[in-house]
Amino acid sequence: MVPLYNEAQVVRAVIEQARATFPKIVCVDDGSSDASVAEASAAGAVVVRHPINLGQGASLRTGLDYALRDPGADYFVTFDADGQHLTDDALAMVKMLDSQPLDIVVGSRFLDGRTSVSRLKRVVLKLGILFERLSTGVRLTDAHNGLRALNRHAAETIAITQNRMAHASEIVSEIGRNKLRWAEAPVHVIYTDYSRSKGQSVWNSVNILSDLFLK
């Protein structure tokens, strides 16, 4: 499940690569003004569209609701459209769900040394992690990673009411509130000039913190 907003430059390659492992991909276009819909469709994704931009949280909820209509779907992966996630990491997370008594596996860029994070960004993210631990009791090592794998129970149970970036903290809160069985998996987050230009800057992390404290 891929939230999509003005990613025409890269989304076709992201979807084509992911479909080699996960043939069923749902993109939720969140009111893009570029050719994102055409590019995602050309890559073989099913594209569900919001008529206006609502935010990433709203896209995740729409995508999960759509995917849950498939009775044959047992597992659901949330995956960013900008190419910062690896399909191999997602597959390893699904295998964890399939082999262990877990409801959700959350990616963490801090569990191995593959992801290079600037010192300032690391400090901001760690503050978010501390906030999440104090407010939810769920002791994640990476509170704002968009790569997650859920089983059907988790996808049906987690309520996402925060339309924008605060949805990430809401998901963590839902894990704790519903006593879902969770684990983390190491993932490699690839920061490129493109992904940074799309909002993976330190200031974006500050905005996430603002969402957390003001929600």
C-alpha positions in Angstrom: 0.0 0.0 0.0 1.7 3.2 -1.2 0.5 6.7 -0.4 1.2 8.8 -3.5 1.4 12.6 -3.9 3.3 14.2 -6.7 5.9 11.4 -7.2 5.7 11.1 -11.0 9.5 11.4 -11.3 10.2 8.1 -9.4 7.0 6.2 -8.7 7.0 4.0 -11.8 10.4 2.6 -11.0 9.5 2.1 -7.3 6.3 0.2 -8.2 7.9 -1.9 -11.0 10.6 -3.0 -8.6 8.2 -3.7 -5.8 5.8 -5.7 -8.0 8.6 -8.2 -8.7 8.0 -9.4 -5.1 4.5 -8.1 -4.3 2.3 -8.3 -7.4 -0.7 -6.6 -5.8 0.1 -3.0 -5.1 -2.5 -0.3 -4.2 -1.5 3.3 -4.6 -3.6 6.0 -3.0 -3.2 9.2 -5.0 -3.7 12.1 -2.7 -4.7 14.8 -5.1 -1.5 14.8 -7.2 -1.1 17.6 -9.8 1.6 15.8 -11.8 1.6 12.5 -13.8 1.8 10.3 -10.7 -1.5 8.5 -11.4 -0.4 7.7 -15.0 3.0 6.5 -13.9 1.8 4.3 -11.1 -0.9 2.8 -13.3 1.7 2.1 -16.1 3.8 0.3 -13.5 0.8 -2.0 -12.8 -0.5 -0.6 -9.5 -4.2 -0.2 -8.7 -4.7 3.5 -8.1 -7.3 4.8 -5.7 -7.8 8.5 -5.8 -8.6 11.3 -3.3 -10.3 14.2 -5.1 -8.2 16.6 -3.0 -5.1 16.4 -0.9 -6.0 15.1 2.5 -2.6 13.9 3.9 -0.6 10.8 4.3 -2.6 9.5 7.2 -5.8 9.7 5.2 -4.1 7.9 2.3 -3.0 5.0 4.5 -6.5 4.6 5.9 -8.0 4.7 2.4 -5.5 2.2 1.1 -5.9 -0.2 4.0 -9.7 -0.1 3.7 -9.4 -0.8 0.0 -7.0 -3.7 0.4 -9.0 -5.3 3.2 -11.8 -5.8 0.6 -9.6 -8.5 -0.9 -10.6 -11.7 1.1 -7.4 -13.4 0.0 -5.1 -10.7 1.5 -3.5 -11.9 4.7 -0.7 -9.3 5.1 -0.5 -5.6 4.2 2.7 -3.5 3.8 2.9 0.3 3.9 5.7 1.5 1.6 6.8 5.0 0.6 6.5 6.1 -3.0 9.8 8.1 -3.1 12.1 5.1 -3.3 13.6 5.3 0.2 12.5 1.8 1.2 13.8 -1.6 0.0 11.5 -4.4 -1.1 13.8 -7.0 0.5 13.2 -5.3 3.9 9.5 -5.4 3.3 9.6 -9.1 2.4 11.6 -9.9 5.5 8.9 -8.2 7.6 6.1 -10.2 6.0 8.1 -13.4 6.7 8.3 -12.4 10.3 4.5 -12.1 10.4 4.1 -15.4 8.7 6.4 -17.3 11.0 6.0 -15.6 14.4 3.0 -14.7 16.6 2.9 -11.1 15.6 0.2 -8.6 14.4 2.5 -5.8 13.1 6.2 -5.4 12.3 7.5 -1.8 12.3 10.7 -0.9 10.4 13.6 0.7 12.3 16.5 2.5 10.7 18.4 2.4 14.0 18.7 -1.4 14.4 21.7 -1.8 12.1 24.3 0.4 10.5 22.9 0.6 6.9 21.1 4.0 7.2 23.1 7.2 7.4 21.3 9.7 9.5 22.7 13.2 10.2 23.4 14.1 13.8 20.8 16.8 14.0 18.1 14.6 12.4 19.0 11.7 14.7 18.5 14.0 17.7 15.1 15.1 16.5 14.0 11.6 15.8 15.2 10.4 19.2 13.1 13.1 20.8 10.1 11.7 18.9 10.9 8.2 20.1 11.1 9.4 23.7 7.8 11.2 23.4 6.2 8.0 21.9 7.6 5.8 24.7 6.3 8.2 27.4 2.9 8.7 25.8 2.1 5.2 24.6 4.3 2.7 26.5 5.4 1.1 23.2 9.2 1.1 23.3 10.0 1.4 19.6 13.5 2.5 18.4 12.1 4.4 15.4 8.8 6.1 15.8 8.4 7.6 12.3 9.3 4.9 9.7 6.8 4.5 6.9 7.7 0.8 6.3 5.3 -1.4 8.2 3.8 -4.9 7.8 0.5 -5.7 9.3 -1.7 -8.8 9.5 -5.4 -8.6 8.8 -6.2 -8.2 12.5 -3.9 -5.2 12.8 -5.1 -3.6 9.6 -8.7 -3.9 10.7 -8.0 -2.8 14.3 -5.8 0.2 14.0 -7.8 3.4 13.7 -6.2 6.2 11.8 -8.0 9.5 12.4 -5.0 11.8 12.0 -4.9 12.8 8.3 -1.4 14.1 8.2 2.0 13.3 9.7 0.6 12.7 13.2 -0.8 9.4 11.9 2.6 7.8 12.7 2.3 8.5 16.4 -1.4 7.5 16.3 -0.5 4.1 14.9 2.0 3.6 17.7 -0.7 4.6 20.2 -3.1 2.1 18.6 -0.6 -0.7 18.9 -0.4 -0.1 22.7 -4.1 0.6 23.2 -5.2 -2.5 21.4 -2.3 -4.6 22.8 -1.2 -5.7 19.4 1.7 -8.1 19.2 4.5 -6.1 17.7 8.2 -6.3 16.7 10.7 -4.2 14.9 12.8 -5.1 11.9 16.0 -3.4 10.7 15.4 -1.5 7.5 17.6 0.6 5.3 16.2 4.1 4.6 17.8 5.5 1.5 18.1 9.3 1.6 18.6 10.8 -1.9 18.6 14.3 -3.1 15.2 13.6 -4.5 13.7 12.2 -1.2 15.2 15.1 0.7 13.6 17.5 -1.7 10.3 15.8 -1.0 10.4 16.4 2.7 13.0 14.2 4.4 14.8 17.1 5.7 15.5 17.9 9.4 12.8 20.5 9.2 10.3 17.9 8.2 11.3 16.0 11.4 10.7 19.1 13.4 7.3 19.4 11.8 6.6 15.8 12.9 7.5 16.7 16.4 5.2 19.7 16.2 2.3 17.4 15.1 3.0 15.1 18.0 2.9 17.8 20.6 0.0 19.7 19.1 -2.3 16.8 18.1 
